[in-house]
């Protein structure tokens, strides 16, 4: 996916190498985030190797977006993730910045048009 977030493979867990390929970051960066942000803790196999869940990968994408996309510091990312977990809005969202999950404008516009078309069809069928 050029310019966007790559799709996460349909798997339950990922090795650190697989996670880094999906996230497009180096393993040392992911390990550093684990120690500094405490946002996710990968499971450990009996051998001690890390296993990341899909949720871990999503969290890492959010961290990556906040750090590189929005230029936040680690302290800012920590606060934003804590706020998100509590269900509140982050400072970035309050500043009208699009959330990482936000749809591109073209997709949002297309969905609005489809919804309007479906409402018109339902109205025609029921009337």
N, C-alpha and C positions, 0 to 999 in steps of 0.2 A: 504494500500500500504506500505509494509515494506520498510523502508529506504528512501522512497520518499515522495513527497508532496501528502497528501490525496486529493481525489476528492472533489470539492465543490459541495454540493447538488444543484440540479436544482431549485433554488428559487430566488425570486427577492430581498428579504431582510431577515435579520437574527437578532435575539435578541442577546444580549451580551453573553448569555450562549451558544447559538448555535454557534456563531462565535468562542468562546473560545474552544469549543469541536473540531471544524474543524481545528483550528490553533494549538491546543494542548498547550494552554497557560492558565494561570490563568487570571480572569477578571481584577485584579488590574494591571497586566502587560499591558493589552490592554488600560486601562484607562490612565496609565502613558504615553504610547506612544502617545496617543491623545494630552496630555498636553505638552509634550516635543518636539514632532516632527512636529506637525501641518500638517502632510502628508495627513491626512483624518479627516473628521468631520462627524461622524454618524448623520443621520437624527434623529430628536427627535419627538416622538409621542406627542399628546396633553397631555398625562399623564407624559411626560418627559422621558420616557424610550428610550434608544438608539435603533436605527435600522440601521444595517450595510448593505451596498449594496455588490454585488459581487465584484465590483471594490475595495471597502474598504478591503475586505478579501484578494484580490490579493496584494494590497499594504501592508497589514499586513504580508503576507507571505514573501514579499520582505524585509521588515524591519527585520523580524525574521532571514532570511537568512544572511543579512548583519551583524546583531549583533552577532548571535551565530555561524553561519557557517563560516564567514570571520573574526570575531573578531574585527569588527569596533566599534568605539565609537559612541555615539549619535550624536556628531557633524559631524562625518564622514558620518553617515547614512543620516543626514539632507542634506549635500552637494551632496551625491550620488543621493538622490531622486530629488533634485532640478535640477541637471544635466540631469537626465532621463526625467524630465518634459520638459526641453528645447530641448530635442531630441539629446543631445550630449552623448558622451561616458563617463562613470564614470572612476574614477581612478582605480578601481578594474578591469574594462574591459580593460583598457589600459595596465594593468599589466598582460594581458593574462589570467586572471581568468575567468572561465566560468560564463556566466550570469545565473540568476536564471531560466530563460526560456530555457536555453540550453538543448539540447537533450543529453541523455547519449550516449557515443561513440557507443555502440552496436546498438542503434536505428538509429543513423546517418549513420552508415555503412549499415544497412539494407535498409534504404531509398535510399542510393546511388545505391545499387545493384538493387533495384526495378526500379529506374529511368533508369539505363543502360538496364535492360531487356525490359522495355517498349519502349525505343528508338530503340532497336534491332527489336522488333516486328513491330513497325511503319515502319522501314526501309525495313523489309521483305515484308510487305503488300504493300508498295508503289513501290517496285522495281520489 
